[in-house]
């Protein structure tokens, strides 16, 4: 009988010890799970921050600086920021940035009595996608009164860098791929005379474009802007250059695209393309093909997406 009582007492002690150890280690388990959640939140926020800032100026270095600053605003972030690995893929579509924490050691309290002083957490990772839309669209609410030719060409692709030179309406050429033109989408033929170009250039006041909406299904008229100015080849480019000089670059806008079959008196348009003016070279003097003196106005542009979205993938 005594042996049975002792056995029961020993078994009870063992069970009690097991329960105590179980309850105690549950606390460690909760700490570990909470830490995993917190670390995952850091990689998620970092991936989103990196992607969103990259969209602004497409600089990986700038984006990573912003990401590091964001992460370092918390105690845990400060602890792990130097261990994070950023992996960029800006060649594939969609572009991605991945934030990975290779390892993290979480100390334990109760588990160490079971010879388990810490848990090693591995490969906590998040990825953000940078989803870009096609640069060409049939609608826009940021249409600038400018146009380029788009007939039988394949160079107007996302990321392409192209210099366009301003050409006045009498010198329009349907096969010119590096020219841009002043257009009027609302009042073709009016206002008349010298005020025509004056009206056009004033749409570029104060470093901003007076944008209009565009819907290919509702285009009624479009015409090249003309002037009766005595020296339109020199005065008009200079006036537009003076307006554009006030812009803070880079500057984004949509411009019209002339389709095949377009002539100076019959503009055929169906799409717009999104561009970003990267720089504005100095105005220089030149001559036309028939020997008239001109001012040559060039804008250096990059073809950009009509929209850019950032989303967390995992």
Secondary structure by P-SEA (a helix, b strand, c coil): caaaaaaaaaaaaaaaaaaaaaaaaaaaaaaaaaaaaaaaaaaaaaaaaaaaaaaacccaaaaaaaaaaaaacccccccccccbbbbbcccccccbbbbbbcbbbbbbcccccccccbbbbcccbbbbbbcccccccccccccccbbbbbccccccccbbbbbbbbbcccccccccccbbbbbbccccccccccaaaaaaaacccccccbbbbbbcccccccccccccccccccaaaaaaaaaaccccccccbbbbbbcccccccbbbbcbbbbbbbcccccccccccccbbbbbbbbbbbbbbbcbbbbbbcc
